Amino acid sequence: MRDVRGDVVRRQLNADHAVSVTQVRSICGYLINAEASSEDITARVDDLFADPIIEHGATNTMLLTSDAFPETPDAVITVGFKPGVTDNPGKAATDGYLTLFPTDVGATIATYLTYVFYGLPADCDVNWLAGTLHNTLIERALVAGPEECQTRSWPEIQFPTPPEQVFIEPQSIDLECDDATLEAISNDGLLALNLNEMHAIQAHYRDAGVRAQRTSMNISPNAPTDVELECLAQTWSEHCKHKIFASKIHHVDHETGEDTIVDSLFKTHIMQPTHDMQEEVDWLLSVFHDNSGVIAWDDSWSVCMKAETHNSPSALDPYGGAMTGIVGVNRDILGTGLGARPIANTDVFCFGPPDWEGTLPENLFHPSRVLRGVHAGVRVGGNESGIPTVNGAIVFDDRYIGKPLVYCGTVGIMPRHLPDGRPSHIKTPVAGDIVYMVGGRVGYDGIHGATFSSLELTEESPSSAVQIGDPITQKKMIDMVLEARDANLITCITDNGAGGLSSSIGEMAEYTNGCEIDLAKVPLKQAGLSPWEILVSESQERMTIAVRPGDQAAFEALADLHEVEATAVATFTSTGMFHVRYNEATVAYLPIEFLHDGVPQLELESEWNPPVQESFVPPADADHSSLLEAMLQRPNIASKETWVRQYDHEVIAQTAIKPFVGVERDGPGDAGVIAPIHGDPHGLVISCGIAPRYSDLDAGAMAAASIDEAVRNAVCVGLDVDKMAGLDNFCWPDPIESVKTPDGRFKLAQLVRANRELERVCRAYRLPCVSGKDSMKNDYGTGADKISIPPTLLFSLFGDHPDVRQSATSDFKFSGDVIYLVGSSKQELGASELAYMMTESGSTAGIGGQVPQLPHPERNLATYRALASSIRAGWVRTAHDCSEGGLAVALAEMCIGGRIGAFVDIDGTGEANVWGRLWGESLGRFVIAVPPQHEAAFLSAMKGHHTTVLGEVVDDATLTITDGDDVLVSMEVGNMAQVWKGRLDLTGGMV
Amino acid sequence: MKPKVAVLFGFGINCDHETKAVFELVGAEAERIHVNRFVSGDASLEAFDILAVPGGFSFGDHLGSGRLLGNRMRFSMRDALMAFVNAGKPIIGICNGFQVLVKTGLLPGPEQGSSPDFLQRGSLTLNDSGRYEDRWVTLEFDPESPCIWTKGMSRIECPVRHGEGKYVMPTASDIDRLALNHQLTVRYVDPTTSVGEGITDELLPYPLSPNGSMRNIAGICDSTGLVFGLMPHPEAIYARWLHPTHTRHEPGPDNPGLDGWEGEGLQLFRNAVEYVQQRS
């Protein structure tokens, strides 16, 4: 039998580090703390811990010393979790153990993995090797090198017993001090509150009315308790309150002479346009205020979508950080309205180059390791939850070494009305309803996540900010919650994410204007947590759910059936107070209004000067075939198949357009299409757009391009452009001017410009943003070593598809199909992929020049409507978005998808020169193909829109591109497929 | 008569909705039932005509795929399962469900004429690639298999979505015995071969065989042909709009359901439903 687990390690060492090892074997270890006798457990080894057909099992001895390992290895490395870190296999093993030994209820099992190396190169340092196999933040490793192996002295790993937690009684914190002390209190406590905010809190506790009220509740009258201060810090964090988007900005534009005040970017540029559109359509059911935005999909069903980022946790622990990202956004969907079912995921990642050879700043992982870890986390989180990943992207740029971006999105579906007639998108709690915490328990893991993500990454970043998700606990909870919803048991539901119970119950308490929580009732992973820790811990897999008192028994019975823990921890009130007790003692007593609206508005400075970039001036002559070969191997363009294929993209049996299309099922899908009601071809389109490098010239153009790309991708598959909604997810470097951020004004001006373009384009496209999120501290280090990410907007889109049977895909279909360019090519090569490639290789001086513009979006929309209608009419079966790498790359990908050639002439496709027409990234363009019999109908539908014949699909498997009489590109399709697919295949081969 | 189908769910099973849907599309009455309702006696397996164990990640595949759910069934539903099989009622396990049936010992099960003995005889282990993959494969069915689920089916395309799909048995003669009874019901085949001539014992290269399964085995049945399990997902091609190349083909009314858009996987479920209807 082959030891695949070990062999994967061998292959990755080869792929990532060029270290060649003869063989790696693996041992799965279980450390059991239980009452049952050693003999009893030994008798059941093959029932639980070892597979009798394929594995060796042993108890109380090291398998290494048995016949299973006859030869002496060169190194043995054992990796286990640190105490307190989520051990999912251990949890499952405990569960399985209880099936065999039902009375042994106190049993706990921890797991570890031992890797046994044979034929290790002599110069391979075993401690380095161990470093590649574990993350010191969450795991420990025991290492035995060649000498220890010779003497067979292999260290034994011990059960990871967490240290005792010391319960600290709530105490009050004196804020009657000078400003420096106030700031120190915030900094030392990782509260991330600025001086203004500390003053606002100080002022609250000076109010005579407040003091009198507090005296009557027997809580420190003149000063906050630690519970209150932590609660305020969480609720007022940038992560929860989006203070930069809500700030008052003094914006100066040195290009135009503009000098204005913007009072809240969010309200002005995102919320207002959507509310205006809400007046004109009847399908925008719920926008902004819930965990995700909800639109009516048909008379029976509504759909919702949300995207989140999990950047800082993924930088520290790529696997756990990304996994909690995806399962976390799943909970946003579950917590929408009265509960929606997550049915599709999207994953968009931004990483440093996977083959980075430069130096790495301290505490940062190599980009290939980040890629592997993030990918694995999202893969496990999504696959184990049974939610297909239908769309996504992976983007590379050096600056994401400083902070990877991990965007996770989820689409949900819910019946428009519940069996009792309540609209499912409206929460209906009343005072007196009982509040349950459902799912996982509260632990020390995940304390300070919300405030931590509002700080920049440093060497001292706390490991408690890192968690590992537990998809199976969550899956059980989702099953249970949806049954509770359909039994009409839920009056209010929300996710426990950032800020833990303080945020979830605190936000829901706004509905009834008050709540009373007893923290002593909250089930803990480990005894000894202090009240403030219980309140703010962000331990995963928890929902907060309110039920009517009369429904408690039915709700608890359902939880029992699903083996989901559900504990009543609070009651909704109408007292106006956020009242927290620990047993009988009041430990927090804050007015709901102060908690949610007391944070002072930030006032910020913004100043725009266009960035100076050396112009991109391509040479007079070039071998465009060689350029295409090189472009197809750019990580931003190359196939991501080996990575994406590891996501389940079609569980639920609804995915009609998958990430892979074409004869070999390896061509790129432009957008995902699902038909979620079985037997019914009514569909939903899911797409995204992202163009971070355009920010190097203008973040406004970056935003416009991202939105246009998302819409174009969706149009390619046949979207109904009159029913689409968007999500804006901004990831920015810190845009607040400070000693650490001397260029804060510029970065804020980039944000202002991006928001203005977002409003302009979304209004023109009738594209309401229904939900969004921002992450504003994506920097690493300080001073000369500082790395700031390029300002990045991910725009996600979901919209209607009336009939998935009438879709198009990017693969060329049949020879004789006529190829058209829809849209026209302008001289827009600034910040293009070609400009970056030629500048990185030293062929050109810079990437500057004209960045793609969107001057008349309303015209684009009309073109998109005509094209999408032609697709749904069945005239167009082939359509592909033209973006990174321009027309040349789009055509290459379409040939690869169809494994068929094309003969194309780019003469007459726009005003641009040959470089602009071949490689430019002008917006609003598609390459499409039409069978001759549908050409007349198609052309009639496209009357008035830029539509130019490019050529035709040909049997000869070669892509030929000419400009009039000049042959620019001639490349064999098999060769293109090979270079395009090979570049990011980091699997290390099969055997 | 509408056969009643119990579709198991809970603990990380995740293809329960579509498995229920495909049985309903072919005329059955299907219900999603949490495993614990059978374990506690709240629901009775006897009341159903067909049992489906859908795909998913029960217990996260920890300690080996299907192991923990298999144990729950082996130790807590043993008598009910025994009675169900002895009553001649069909059972299907798809993907994780197949892994569960193999680890409970229901597949391939004992020799002809014996009651289930819940002894594990084979296993499903990590793909040779070491990777979980979602990939479309071509399957061919043994026309002489006693399997009631696959009667009349020759070749279909559908996805595999697994990390542990490599079917193994301790010795070649173990597999020979199954082959002799035509219990190697479905295999991965090279799509360029002619229909009916794809099945081979010689290992196909990756990715034609996505996992390195012995003799390219994709699914097996027990000696009665009533209990059947396979790694690929026939329910994932219940409609042709789910096929990855459906935009390349003009639709035509050449098959029975869904306005000409019925997918080739649906027949498998129809076979079992018709089998139950004919017996009653």
Contacts between the chains, C-beta under 8 A, distances in Angstrom:
chain1	res1	chain2	res2	distance
A	1	B	125	7.3
A	1	B	168	6.7
A	2	B	128	6.5
A	2	B	212	7.7
A	4	B	125	7.3
A	4	B	126	3.8
A	4	B	127	7.0
A	4	B	128	6.4
A	4	B	130	4.9
A	5	B	126	6.4
A	5	B	130	7.4
A	7	B	130	6.3
A	8	B	130	3.7
A	11	B	130	7.1
A	28	B	63	7.9
A	47	B	71	6.7
A	48	B	63	6.5
A	48	B	67	7.3
A	48	B	71	6.8
A	49	B	63	6.5
A	51	B	64	5.1
A	51	B	67	7.2
A	51	B	103	7.9
A	51	B	120	7.8
A	51	B	123	5.3
A	51	B	125	7.4
A	52	B	120	6.0
A	53	B	120	6.3
A	53	B	121	7.6
A	53	B	122	6.2
A	53	B	123	3.8
A	53	B	168	6.5
A	53	B	169	7.1
A	53	B	170	6.1
A	54	B	123	5.0
A	54	B	125	5.1
A	54	B	168	6.2
A	88	B	60	5.8
A	88	B	62	6.4
A	89	B	60	7.5
A	89	B	62	4.2
A	89	B	63	6.9
A	91	B	62	7.9
A	92	B	59	4.7
A	92	B	60	5.6
A	92	B	62	3.5
A	92	B	63	6.1
A	92	B	68	6.0
A	93	B	62	6.7
A	93	B	63	5.8
A	95	B	59	6.6
A	95	B	68	6.4
A	96	B	59	7.1
A	96	B	63	6.0
A	96	B	67	7.0
A	96	B	68	4.4
A	96	B	71	6.0
A	99	B	68	7.2
A	99	B	71	5.0
A	99	B	72	5.7
A	99	B	75	5.9
A	99	B	76	7.2
A	100	B	71	7.2
A	100	B	75	7.2
A	379	B	132	6.7
A	383	B	57	6.6
A	383	B	132	6.3
A	383	B	161	7.9
A	384	B	12	6.5
A	384	B	57	4.2
A	384	B	60	5.6
A	384	B	61	7.7
A	385	B	14	7.2
A	386	B	12	7.7
A	386	B	13	7.9
A	386	B	14	2.3
A	386	B	15	7.1
A	386	B	56	5.8
A	386	B	57	7.2
A	471	B	12	7.7
A	471	B	57	7.5
A	471	B	60	6.7
A	472	B	11	6.9
A	472	B	12	4.7
A	472	B	57	6.9
A	472	B	59	6.1
A	472	B	60	4.4
A	475	B	11	7.8
A	475	B	12	5.1
A	475	B	14	6.9
A	475	B	57	7.7
A	476	B	10	7.1
A	476	B	11	6.5
A	476	B	12	7.4
A	479	B	9	6.8
A	479	B	10	6.4
A	479	B	34	7.7
A	561	B	34	5.9
A	561	B	36	5.5
A	561	B	37	6.9
A	561	B	42	8.0
A	562	B	10	6.6
A	562	B	34	6.7
A	562	B	36	7.4
A	563	B	11	7.8
A	563	B	36	7.0
A	645	B	133	5.2
A	645	B	134	6.0
A	645	B	135	6.3
A	646	B	131	5.6
A	646	B	132	5.3
A	646	B	133	6.0
A	646	B	134	7.5
A	647	B	134	6.7
A	648	B	132	7.7
A	648	B	134	5.0
A	648	B	161	4.8
A	649	B	134	5.5
A	650	B	134	6.4
A	650	B	159	5.9
A	650	B	161	7.2
A	650	B	236	5.8
A	650	B	242	7.1
A	651	B	14	6.1
A	651	B	15	6.2
A	651	B	55	7.4
A	651	B	161	6.6
A	652	B	15	7.6
A	652	B	17	6.4
A	652	B	18	5.9
A	653	B	15	7.6
A	653	B	18	3.7
A	653	B	21	7.3
A	653	B	22	7.7
A	653	B	233	7.7
A	653	B	235	5.7
A	653	B	236	4.9
A	653	B	238	6.1
A	653	B	242	6.3
A	654	B	18	7.7
A	654	B	242	7.6
A	655	B	242	6.8
A	656	B	241	4.7
A	656	B	242	6.2
A	656	B	246	7.4
A	657	B	247	7.8
A	658	B	244	5.6
A	660	B	244	6.5
A	661	B	244	6.5
A	661	B	245	7.4
A	661	B	247	7.4
A	662	B	245	7.2
A	663	B	245	6.7
A	663	B	248	7.5
A	665	B	135	7.8
A	665	B	136	5.9
A	665	B	244	4.9
A	665	B	245	7.4
A	675	B	239	7.8
A	675	B	241	6.4
A	678	B	17	7.5
A	678	B	18	6.2
A	678	B	21	3.5
A	678	B	22	7.6
A	678	B	25	7.2
A	678	B	238	7.3
A	679	B	21	6.8
A	679	B	25	5.9
A	679	B	239	7.4
A	679	B	258	6.8
A	681	B	239	7.5
A	681	B	241	5.7
A	681	B	261	7.3
A	804	B	241	5.1
A	805	B	241	5.2
A	805	B	246	7.4
A	805	B	251	6.4
A	805	B	261	6.5
A	807	B	246	8.0
A	807	B	247	5.6
A	808	B	247	6.0
A	809	B	247	4.5
A	809	B	248	7.9
A	811	B	248	7.4
A	813	B	247	7.8
A	813	B	248	5.5
A	877	B	247	5.2
A	877	B	248	7.3
A	878	B	247	8.0
A	987	B	129	7.5
A	987	B	131	7.0
A	990	B	128	7.0
A	990	B	129	6.1
A	990	B	206	5.6
A	991	B	128	7.3
